[in-house]
Amino acid sequence: MTEPSLFPYENFPVRLEQKAENRICWFKDDYDLQKHLIRYKLDKRTIKIDYRDGEPVVRSKKHKGNVEQKSKPKGNRGTGSVRKGKSSVDSTRNAVGTTKRKK
């Protein structure tokens, strides 16, 4: 067991310490830690990883790349959301309703 002061948050049993930047991060599981390591391209020689309950569960090598990578957009297509037309063109309501309210 590790020292309780290293893990002040009950729901975050994984601790990452970056000595070069004097930064400490806590994670809820090993999956989030791996995402962080990939996102920020951290070198495993410059960091220290601690687990509250000892070592993490060792995963098999065939599941090594289970952290999903973000898909890249294809071409110059939009986001797929429907654009709303101007209310002045599409509106069938009275023009009186478009005035501002008084405070």
Secondary structure, DSSP 8 states (H G I E B T S, - for coil): ---GGG---TT--EEEEETTTTEEEEESSHHHHHHHHHHTT--TTSEEEEETTSS-----GGGTT-S-------TT---S------HHHH--S-GGGGS----
